Amino acid sequence: MQELLSIVGEQVRTTSPLEAMAVALAIAYLLLAIRQNIWCWLCAGIYTAIYVYLFIDAKLYMESVLNLFYFAMAIYGWHTWYFGRTGAGELPVVVWSPAVHVAAVGIVVCISAANGYLLALYTDAAFPYVDSLTTWSAIWATFLVARKVFENWYYWLVIDAASIVIYWLRDLQLTSILYVVFVAMIPFGIVAWRRSWRQQQA
């Protein structure tokens, strides 16, 4: 454990200022999202723009494309949360049927397999299939966040756990640690959004 902490400490000390800024803004985004605060989307827009560059440099091309999508979704999310407000002052949390999620997972897996094959064939991408799967899953999960669909948290639990390994192996250690923090914070999001949904039902 002490050796691991030493390695982590060294990686943190050598982390680029850009990556450190992106990590700080990403944490701020998640904290604000848990609280259903619309300013989470401003943090999302800035940190995703930074990660577009960082992931190209790490040869994680699908992750870079994903962050371009995140940037666009930050704009869409702010618009949806702002104009979807009710008399209670915020867009309500909703729950979608299991059938929708089963169909979505099937589509994501098929698209990811095709995408991963093309990346493996035509690029020098690292982890083409896993990278594709986390990317397309995150696209769907981000849309769910923008629509305030409660089940988004369960998708993120799986996506973020896989991302911890990917980023560590590509020498983005601070970003990997960020995703450890994300995984630890997700239960708080689940509890907070479930409480909000139940209050709305009552």
RALINZI-V100726 format. One record per residue. N is the residue number from 0. SS is DSSP state (@ for helix, = for strand, . for the rest). NEAR is the number of other C-alpha atoms within 12 Angstrom. Layout:
n: {N & N}
ss: {SS & SS}
near: {NEAR & NEAR}
This chain:
n: {0 & 1 & 2 & 3 & 4 & 5 & 6 & 7 & 8 & 9 & 10 & 11 & 12 & 13 & 14 & 15 & 16 & 17 & 18 & 19 & 20 & 21 & 22 & 23 & 24 & 25 & 26 & 27 & 28 & 29 & 30 & 31 & 32 & 33 & 34 & 35 & 36 & 37 & 38 & 39 & 40 & 41 & 42 & 43 & 44 & 45 & 46 & 47 & 48 & 49 & 50 & 51 & 52 & 53 & 54 & 55 & 56 & 57 & 58 & 59 & 60 & 61 & 62 & 63 & 64 & 65 & 66 & 67 & 68 & 69 & 70 & 71 & 72 & 73 & 74 & 75 & 76 & 77 & 78 & 79 & 80 & 81 & 82 & 83 & 84 & 85 & 86 & 87 & 88 & 89 & 90 & 91 & 92 & 93 & 94 & 95 & 96 & 97 & 98 & 99 & 100 & 101 & 102 & 103 & 104 & 105 & 106 & 107 & 108 & 109 & 110 & 111 & 112 & 113 & 114 & 115 & 116 & 117 & 118 & 119 & 120 & 121 & 122 & 123 & 124 & 125 & 126 & 127 & 128 & 129 & 130 & 131 & 132 & 133 & 134 & 135 & 136 & 137 & 138 & 139 & 140 & 141 & 142 & 143 & 144 & 145 & 146 & 147 & 148 & 149 & 150 & 151 & 152 & 153 & 154 & 155 & 156 & 157 & 158 & 159 & 160 & 161 & 162 & 163 & 164 & 165 & 166 & 167 & 168 & 169 & 170 & 171 & 172 & 173 & 174 & 175 & 176 & 177 & 178 & 179 & 180 & 181 & 182 & 183 & 184 & 185 & 186 & 187 & 188 & 189 & 190 & 191 & 192 & 193 & 194 & 195 & 196 & 197 & 198 & 199 & 200 & 201}
ss: {. & @ & @ & @ & @ & @ & @ & @ & @ & @ & @ & @ & @ & . & . & . & @ & @ & @ & @ & @ & @ & @ & @ & @ & @ & @ & @ & @ & @ & @ & @ & @ & @ & . & . & . & . & . & @ & @ & @ & @ & @ & @ & @ & @ & @ & @ & @ & @ & @ & @ & @ & @ & @ & @ & . & . & . & @ & @ & @ & @ & @ & @ & @ & @ & @ & @ & @ & @ & @ & @ & @ & @ & @ & @ & @ & @ & @ & @ & @ & . & . & . & . & . & . & . & . & . & . & = & . & . & . & @ & @ & @ & @ & @ & @ & @ & @ & @ & @ & @ & @ & @ & @ & @ & @ & @ & @ & @ & @ & @ & @ & @ & @ & @ & . & . & . & . & . & @ & @ & @ & @ & @ & @ & @ & @ & @ & @ & @ & @ & @ & @ & @ & @ & @ & @ & @ & . & . & = & . & . & @ & @ & @ & @ & @ & @ & @ & @ & @ & @ & @ & @ & @ & @ & @ & @ & @ & @ & . & . & . & @ & @ & @ & @ & @ & @ & @ & @ & @ & @ & @ & @ & @ & @ & @ & @ & @ & @ & @ & @ & @ & @ & @ & @ & @ & @ & @ & @ & @ & .}
near: {7 & 8 & 9 & 11 & 13 & 12 & 18 & 23 & 16 & 14 & 22 & 23 & 15 & 17 & 23 & 20 & 15 & 24 & 35 & 27 & 25 & 32 & 35 & 27 & 29 & 35 & 29 & 29 & 31 & 36 & 28 & 23 & 38 & 32 & 25 & 35 & 25 & 34 & 26 & 31 & 36 & 29 & 32 & 40 & 30 & 32 & 33 & 36 & 32 & 31 & 39 & 29 & 24 & 34 & 32 & 23 & 19 & 27 & 28 & 37 & 31 & 39 & 41 & 27 & 28 & 32 & 35 & 29 & 29 & 38 & 29 & 25 & 33 & 34 & 27 & 26 & 34 & 33 & 21 & 24 & 30 & 23 & 18 & 21 & 20 & 14 & 10 & 12 & 14 & 24 & 29 & 31 & 36 & 24 & 25 & 19 & 13 & 12 & 11 & 16 & 23 & 14 & 15 & 24 & 23 & 18 & 18 & 27 & 24 & 19 & 23 & 29 & 23 & 20 & 28 & 31 & 22 & 18 & 25 & 22 & 14 & 11 & 17 & 18 & 28 & 27 & 31 & 29 & 30 & 30 & 39 & 38 & 37 & 42 & 41 & 37 & 37 & 37 & 35 & 36 & 34 & 37 & 31 & 30 & 41 & 38 & 32 & 37 & 32 & 37 & 33 & 36 & 36 & 29 & 34 & 37 & 29 & 24 & 32 & 34 & 25 & 28 & 36 & 29 & 26 & 33 & 32 & 23 & 19 & 25 & 28 & 34 & 33 & 35 & 40 & 30 & 34 & 34 & 32 & 27 & 26 & 34 & 28 & 21 & 28 & 31 & 22 & 23 & 33 & 29 & 19 & 23 & 31 & 27 & 20 & 26 & 25 & 16 & 14 & 18 & 12 & 7}
